[in-house]
Amino acid sequence: MALISYLRVIMPLAILDSGLFKCNNRLVTKLLVPWQGQSKKEATWEEYYEFVARFASFQLEDKLPSYKGRMLGS
């Protein structure tokens, strides 16, 4: 008997914010992402390079806010 599982890919809608976070003694760029089918309150912080690897076709150029010189999560 075969077990079939179904995985649904939830797509990002936008980039609400971005920031630098201190993680394991290094600075990491993170993006605040709201997801398809979820409210903006459920948006999650995603590491920039992981996000780009997973969603390479997502247009970031016009959606990235400026850092405004702040560091988050320190």
N, C-alpha and C positions, 0 to 999 in steps of 0.2 A: 504494500500500500504506500503510495507516494504522498508526501506532505507538501502541499503547495502553500507558500506564504506570499502575501501581497504587500509590497512596500510602496507607499505613496510618497512622492517627492513634493515637499512643500517649498514653494518658490518665494524668494525675497521680493518685497514690494518696492522698497526704497532704502535710502540710508538717512536716518534721522539725525545722527550725530557721529562724531569720531573723536578719539582721544588717545593719549598715551597712557599706558598702565605699566606699573612696575610689577614684573612677574619673574620670580627666581633671579633677582638682581640684574634684570635687563629690562629695557623699555620695549613694550609691545604696542603696536598700533591696533586699536580695536574699533569696530564699527557697530553702531546701534541699529539693528535691523528688525523691522516689523515683517511678519510672515503672512503669506496668503492664508486667509480663513481665520486669522487671529486679530485681536484688537491691538492698538498701538501700545496699550499698557503691558502687553505680553511680549514686547520687543526684547530681543536678547543682544548682548554684547558678543560679537564674533571677532576672532583674530583676523586681521586683514589678509594675510597670505593664505590662510586656510579658506577664507571666503572666496578669494580669487581663484584658488585651485578648484573649488567645488562649483562655482558659478562663473566660469570664464567668459560667458557671453553677456553677463550683466554689465551694463554700461556704468562705470564708476565715475568717469571724468566729470560729468555735470552734476553728480549727486554728493560728492564729498564736501562737507563743510570745512572751513578752515579750523585749525587747532586753537587759534586765539591764545596761544602761549600757555595752555594749561596742561597739567598732568593729573590724571585721575587714578584712583586706586592705590595711592601711596600710603 
